[in-house]
Amino acid sequence: MSGAFDALRTQLREAAAAFADGPDALEGILLGIVDDVDRAQREPLEIFPVCHHSPASAIAMARRLRQKQPKVVYLELCEDMAPLLTELRNCRLPVAVQAFATEVEGFPVEWSPLSVVAPITEASAEYQAIAYALETPGVELVLVDRSSDHVFQWVAGAEEPAAPDAPPADKETALHGDAIGVEIGDLRPRFAELEEHLLRHGRVRHWSEWWHQYVELPLGDSDHDAYRQVMLLIGSLFRRLAPGDPHRVRVDEDRERYMWTRMREHLAATGADPADCLYVCGAFHAASRVAEFGVHGTDTFEISPPSASKWQHGLIPSSNAAIEAQFGLAAGSVSIAATEWAKNLKRTKVQPFRLAGQAGAKKKPGKTAPPVDPAPTGPSDKLSGFLQRPPVLDRLDEAELLGWSVDIVRAARRNGYLASTADAIAVFETSILLAGMRDRAKPTPYDFQDAAITCIEKDAVPGRRDVRRLVEIMMGGDRIGQVGYDALPPLARDVHDRLAPLELKLQQRGVQRALLDIASRPELAQCSDVLWMLRYLLPRGAARPIMGERRLGERPIQESWDVALGTHQRALIELGYEGVSIEQVLEQRLRGAAYGPHATTATVLEAVEDATLYLRSRRLANELGTRALEVLATERSVDGAPEVLRRVRRLLAYYRTSEPVLPPWIEAFVKTGYAHYCTLLPTAFTDEDATVDQVAAMLGFLFSMEGLALSLGCDRAQLELAFAQSHPQEPAKLALLWAAQVQLGQLSRAELRARCDELLANPMVVPVYPRYLSGFVHALEPVPGLTDFVVEAVSNAFRRLPDPVLLPWLPSLISTLRAGGAELAPMLIREAGRIFPGRLAELDEWVPPWLAQPTPEAVPQRRAPRGSGVALLAAHPATCDAVANLLGCDGTWQTADPGGAGAELVGRYPETAAALAELLAKP
């Protein structure tokens, strides 16, 4: 086994024998690592191993691209994302390339929607490769990783646990949502003991700090061969020592087989020379041992066909915090990497690649040395020198550290900390002390962060940000990307165009206030329609109304909105994956809610109302209304009765005022609902799961819709039969039944009053009397005419019951009325205000009207004087004829007798006249 690494193999074999007392497993691992590096080095197609969002990888990539100038760049990225990469010119990094699927076929329904994202930052090797390929004529960029569809084909429902040092979720870390992240260059040990060993002996807190200290800094100034061999060594080391979960290892190996298969297919199709190509992949995949590895590997891997799911692709904004949360990095590590990237560019004088026209790109690139392609040489051993070389002691940059110390004290004072110059000195000295304790010649940003927390943050955080967050902001902050207008999907661009009359900077993050004076500027009505639809479709806060509301049958005059489309750009972009206009997406959402497996009558009626409110679509409203009729006929419970009643009343009021005739579907709905609730009423009265408000809503539907239902052909006997079969036992439902019988005329008020008196007189019933009152309160929904009686019932209870009885159930009464009758309480308050005296002085002499009512016998009977006759009827006989015809009575007029008895009917039935007199005598 001769070659460039023979000397290194000999040294490792001797070290294994010395440390392990025999050349067994340890020798196999160490020599296997060298074999992996040697194998990758000898591959005709140059493999460039990288780490995701690593400044050292980005610097090495930019340098190598200018030296080699490859004609084909193979990149480890989902192959179906290639058409989107040109749109990066219209974005401000970081952004993420996204694949999104709402119509899922071949995957479990609960996975929908499917989403895959690949975030891209400027300080990443993959962005340098993309920019080089897109900006250099004659260079072809080929994405070779599995497609987004295969990501879910291979995931098999396995969920990866969150990293222990992942930052807490907030609105910035959630920019990627629940999407699966494509890991490019994942280099993190997948064996907990190995990672713990590295962190403990490296004297660091988390993996991001270990990588920064022991990989980023040493490789920052290394040449191409040293960088490449070290990255291959690290990838092979983690692969052999910490294989991790078997399922994930199998997926990784399938990805490697997939990529090498795609590269060989491209080489065979185009005839490209492997020497003119560059393969950019993660270091973990670069040290692969699969049989398909290399341009001369086997072709036994079969790529499965994609599923029938329809995938949409686009760019969404990303942020440093979102990348850290999704890939398990420490908080602030991506910001620190961006700072290191800027420092490395200044130190190494490497000219990075940037897409022309991209936000933040320099208009005039600086002068760079002409690219030099080194003479081809065989692979040389750079690992031996790198591993044997003592760490380079980077001298302390006192000016940089002093600037950090002053800046953090200034930021702390602005955020409420009582920091001073002494604290700046303490942070400076503590940073050096911590670096020395951790065997570092120069404090890293992590050492400085620990020192700042120790010296400035005492026992409380005075503001919204702690010192750790202030250091992250000072190091670069949570940079948030933005997708440019030209890179937005058609739906998002249409929204921006339709909201242009508002003259807002919709691309800008943050909340902006929009004032719509629709009365003076009618063209703003279209903007109002768009904002209301966005409020329905987007997350809360994207479009929030401050003044104005949308109701059936009303037209807006003035509105005020808080708009934050720039902050919720990702949600707006994902709407573009569902349709080409917000009207289309809204119609699809409403249909999905109405035809979903869990749709109820209430949800379908809500969809009907929303279709009328936001789309003003009579066609869709009629279609969804017919669907509501179908769902109502299949329901066997009354859970949604209150919501059904409220929405049907609103829709009926709207159609009666805006349409010449009622739509056929709502007439059929009222007719079917009347029979449906009549059928369910006896069961609902006795069902323990049916609440009082649900039964009251059923009665409200029956009583309020009775006139329309009877005119459409329903039979009132259905309702009477339902009440005859209702025998509730629960006190609230029993009181509700009594109130309904009063409405039907089956029970008089006097009888109802007598029953309440019996309840108050029974000591066994008094403790549950509040439940009866709750039933009466709920009865105000179907029988609002009993409002005065409910006031009477409550007042009688307070009048008759002694304090030892009243006070114990008074809290129960209050809680019952608040929980069950909060919406109906205003009716009781208004009625009580009408009955009770308005002045306190009048209360002592006030007598309740139900106690001051005279008996019918006490009312003097007023008889018509004899001989007076009914002159008015005789003078206008046409009125009597019309009433007689209406009642179906036939008769002839008789000649008035001057000496007759006059109005004999009044004299024959004096009680009716007395009751009428009593009614007219009421104040």
Secondary structure, 3 states (H helix, E strand, C coil): CCCCCHHHHHHHHHHHHHHHCCCCHHHHHHHHHHHHHHHHHHCCCEEEEECCCCHHHHHHHHHHHHHHCCCEEEEEEEHHHHHHHHHHHHEECCEEEEEEECCCCCCCHHHCCEEEEEEECCCCHHHHHHHHHHHCCCCEEEEEECCHHHHHHHHCCCCCCCCCCCCCCCCCHHHHCCCEECCCCCCCCCCHHHHHHHHHHHCCCCHHHHHHHHHHHHHCCCCHHHHHHHHHHHHHHHHHHCCCCHHHHHHHHHHHHHHHHHHHHHHHHHCCCHHHEEEEEEHHHHCCCCCCCCCCCCCCCCCCCCCCCCCEEEEEECEHHHHHHHHCCCCCHHHHHHHHHHHHHHHHCCCCCCCCCCCCCCCCCCCCCCCCCCCCCCCCCCHHHHHHCCCCCCCCCHHHHHHHHHHHHHHHHHCCCCCCHHHHHHHHHHHHHHHHHCCCCCCCHHHHHHHHHHHHCCCCCCCCCCHHHHHHHHCCCCCECEECHHHCCHHHHHHHHHCHHHCCCCCCCCCEEEEEECCCCCCHHHHHHHHHHHHHHCCCCCEEEEECCCCCCCCCCEEEEEECCCCCHHHHHHHCCCCCCHHHHHHHHHHHHHHCCCCCHHHHHHHHHHHHHHHCCHHHHHHHHHHHHHHHHHCCCCCCHHHHHHHHHHHHHHHHHHCCCCCHHHHHHHHHHHHHHHHHHHHHHHCCCCCHHHHHHHHHHHHHCHHHHHHCCCCCHHHHHHHHCCCCCCHHHHHHHHHHHHHHCCCCHHHHHHHHHHHHHCCCCHHHHHHHHHHHHHCCCCCHHHHHHHHHHHHHHHHHCCHHHHHHHHHHHHHHHHHHCCCCHHHHHHHHHHHCCCCHHHCCCCCCHHHHCCCHHHCCCCCCCCCCCCHHHHHCHHHHHHHHHHHCCCCCCCCCCCCCCCCHHHHHCHHHHHHHHHHHHCC
